[in-house]
Amino acid sequence: MRTTADAHYIGLAMTNVTPNLVVPGGSRPITGNNPIAFAAPTRLGFPLLLDISMSAVAGGKLLLAMEKGEKIPLDWATDRNGRPTDDPELGFNGFLLPVGGHKGFGLSVMVDILCGVLTGGAFQNDIKSMYKHPDDPSETSNMMIAIDPAIAMEPDAFLDRMDALYRTIKASPMWDEDNNMYIPGEIENNTRRRRLEDGIPLPGSLYDEILALSARHDSQPPSRLP
């Protein structure tokens, strides 16, 4: 998606995944947390970049909470019976809850229609989980769209309007004056710069796993900063 924006196009990409999303009150998943990504070029040195799944949180956050031994909020996931849980392991082995309740559920169904139903690809239960079947093709389906702003206006005019959009967002007042308003992708871009300078922080247990894998495969492990 960033490459699309770097080429001065607007990008929209969607992917469906195996059902892992349960509607609040339901006991079985009927759609996936199908992610949507959107990118638009700017003059800021990074694109406006939105990358979200339709679950309240990505499954990787549950794995990270497990690594850290932390509890999770009750609106993140359910156990295998569809009941909300604060245990990340029960949640990871159970089902995810949609972001925004019925709104996230509706968007996930929309993605499944555009990616799977419309394209003739796999959808719903025809898709395999990469976690449960790591050696099998997942059969996920995709929809990718690139939009040239020049079909509507001169490219510089579009970027001028993106500049105006950014200025308006940044000028929006915050009740906490120590906070800032950001466009989608700006915080991630700031984090990327910090990680390139300072490295990537990892839980100790995860770093130990990486060391063990490096030793097993006779490869050079990443250096650990103080």
C-alpha positions as a printed Julia matrix, in Angstrom:
226×3 Matrix{Float64}:
   0.0     0.0     0.0
   2.82    2.42    0.77
   4.3     1.64   -2.65
   0.99    2.57   -4.27
   1.02    5.95   -2.54
   4.71    6.45   -3.35
   3.7     6.08   -7.01
   1.16    8.92   -6.45
  -1.87    6.63   -6.57
  -4.6     6.09   -4.0
  -4.59    2.45   -2.94
  -7.31    0.26   -1.45
  -6.69   -3.38   -0.55
  -8.82   -5.96    1.25
  -8.31   -9.59    2.23
 -10.69  -12.16    3.67
  -9.59  -14.74    6.23
 -11.04  -17.83    7.87
 -14.03  -17.07   10.15
 -12.67  -15.95   13.52
 -15.09  -13.16   14.37
 -18.13  -13.7    16.55
 -20.96  -11.17   16.76
 -21.5   -10.09   20.39
 -23.91  -12.63   21.88
 -23.09  -15.27   19.28
 -21.3   -18.51   20.07
 -19.72  -19.34   16.68
 -17.73  -17.22   14.2
 -19.39  -16.56   10.85
 -16.9   -14.19    9.2
 -13.23  -13.22    9.49
 -11.62  -10.09   10.9
 -11.03   -9.25    7.23
  -8.46   -6.4     7.02
  -8.77   -3.24    4.96
  -5.83   -1.02    3.97
  -6.04    2.45    2.43
  -3.21    4.73    1.31
  -3.14    8.22   -0.18
  -0.08   10.22   -1.29
   0.98   13.38    0.58
   3.87   15.83    0.58
   4.76   14.91    4.17
   7.44   12.33    3.41
   5.03    9.52    4.28
   1.57    8.63    2.96
  -1.71    8.75    4.8
  -1.92    5.06    5.57
  -4.78    3.2     7.25
  -4.36   -0.52    7.93
  -7.03   -2.09   10.13
  -8.79   -5.38   10.68
 -12.46   -5.67   11.53
 -11.79   -7.18   14.96
 -11.42   -5.06   18.06
  -7.77   -6.14   18.07
  -5.49   -8.24   15.88
  -4.74  -11.8    16.95
  -1.07  -10.89   17.29
  -1.96   -8.63   20.23
  -3.31  -11.69   22.05
  -0.06  -13.55   21.4
   1.91  -10.56   22.71
  -0.25  -10.42   25.86
   0.41  -14.14   26.36
   4.16  -13.51   26.03
   3.98  -10.72   28.62
   1.62  -12.59   30.97
  -0.95   -9.79   30.77
  -4.76   -9.77   30.87
  -6.76   -8.41   27.92
  -9.85   -6.15   27.85
 -13.16   -8.02   27.84
 -14.2    -6.51   24.49
 -11.25   -8.05   22.61
 -12.12  -11.74   22.4
 -14.28  -14.6    23.64
 -13.65  -18.17   24.73
 -14.73  -21.15   22.6
 -18.31  -20.72   23.84
 -18.54  -17.07   22.75
 -18.27  -15.66   26.27
 -16.01  -12.6    26.72
 -12.69  -13.35   28.45
  -9.71  -11.43   29.82
  -7.41  -14.44   29.33
  -5.39  -13.97   26.1
  -4.82  -17.71   25.7
  -8.54  -18.47   25.93
  -9.18  -15.59   23.54
  -6.57  -16.73   21.04
  -8.0   -20.25   21.1
 -11.52  -18.81   20.99
 -12.88  -16.03   18.81
 -12.29  -12.33   18.2
 -14.95   -9.67   18.74
 -15.69   -7.11   16.0
 -14.64   -3.49   16.35
 -17.69   -1.3    16.89
 -20.07   -4.24   17.31
 -22.42   -4.59   14.34
 -20.44   -1.99   12.34
 -17.27   -4.04   12.3
 -19.28   -7.17   11.58
 -20.98   -5.48    8.61
 -17.66   -4.3     7.17
 -16.17   -7.79    7.52
 -19.09   -9.22    5.52
 -18.57   -6.51    2.88
 -14.89   -7.52    2.52
 -15.82  -11.21    2.23
 -18.28  -10.36   -0.57
 -15.81   -8.19   -2.52
 -12.81  -10.5    -2.04
 -14.36  -13.95   -2.11
 -17.93  -14.0    -3.4
 -17.44  -11.51   -6.24
 -14.08  -12.86   -7.44
 -15.1   -16.51   -7.44
 -12.55  -17.18   -4.71
 -12.86  -18.81   -1.31
 -14.93  -17.19    1.43
 -16.12  -18.0     4.96
 -15.46  -21.65    5.88
 -13.69  -22.46    2.59
 -10.66  -20.52    3.92
  -8.11  -22.3     6.13
  -6.44  -20.84    9.2
  -2.71  -20.27    8.79
  -2.29  -21.08   12.49
  -4.16  -24.39   12.46
  -2.98  -25.45    8.98
   0.47  -23.82    8.57
   1.5   -26.2     5.78
  -1.65  -25.81    3.66
  -2.65  -22.97    1.3
  -5.08  -20.71    3.17
  -7.08  -19.95   -0.01
  -7.63  -16.33    1.07
  -8.99  -14.01   -1.63
  -8.04  -10.4    -2.25
  -9.35   -7.2    -3.79
  -6.82   -4.5    -4.74
  -7.69   -1.16   -6.31
  -5.4     1.65   -7.48
  -6.93    5.05   -8.23
  -5.1     7.7   -10.2
  -6.07   11.13   -8.74
  -5.44   12.59  -12.2
  -8.8    11.17  -13.35
 -10.45   13.84  -11.18
  -7.93   16.72  -11.02
  -4.33   17.74  -11.58
  -1.97   15.76   -9.29
  -0.62   18.94   -7.68
  -4.17   20.1    -6.98
  -4.89   16.79   -5.24
  -1.76   17.14   -3.11
  -2.74   20.75   -2.29
  -6.08   19.45   -1.02
  -4.32   16.7     0.96
  -2.15   19.42    2.53
  -5.3    21.31    3.53
  -6.8    18.13    4.99
  -3.65   17.51    7.02
  -3.49   21.1     8.32
  -7.12   20.95    9.42
  -6.58   17.69   11.29
  -3.38   18.95   12.98
  -5.13   22.18   14.01
  -7.92   20.3    15.78
  -7.68   21.16   19.5
  -7.06   18.45   22.09
  -8.48   18.6    25.61
  -5.06   17.42   26.81
  -2.68   20.06   25.48
   0.28   17.64   25.78
  -1.26   15.4    23.09
  -1.27   15.88   19.33
  -3.74   15.02   16.6
  -2.33   12.64   13.98
  -3.42   11.45   10.56
  -3.53    7.67   10.0
   0.01    6.4     9.47
   1.76    9.34   11.16
   2.33    7.64   14.53
   3.54    4.51   12.74
   5.93    6.58   10.64
   7.31    8.22   13.78
   7.71    4.8    15.39
   9.46    3.48   12.27
  12.01    6.28   12.46
  12.66    5.57   16.15
  13.02    1.83   15.52
  15.54    2.46   12.73
  17.56    4.59   15.13
  17.15    2.7    18.42
  16.2    -0.87   17.46
  13.06   -2.91   18.12
  12.06   -3.64   21.75
  11.19   -7.29   22.41
   9.9    -9.14   25.49
  12.7   -11.14   27.12
  10.91  -14.44   26.52
  10.55  -13.68   22.8
  14.23  -12.74   22.51
  15.15  -16.03   24.2
  13.05  -17.85   21.58
  14.9   -16.02   18.8
  18.24  -17.0    20.35
  17.15  -20.64   20.51
  16.03  -20.59   16.87
  19.27  -18.91   15.82
  21.3   -21.59   17.59
  19.19  -24.39   16.1
  19.64  -23.08   12.55
  23.24  -21.89   13.02
  22.37  -18.28   12.15
  23.5   -14.97   13.58
  21.06  -13.73   16.28
  20.11  -10.04   16.44
  22.17   -7.96   18.82
  20.59   -6.97   22.1
  20.89   -3.37   23.19
  21.33   -2.52   26.88
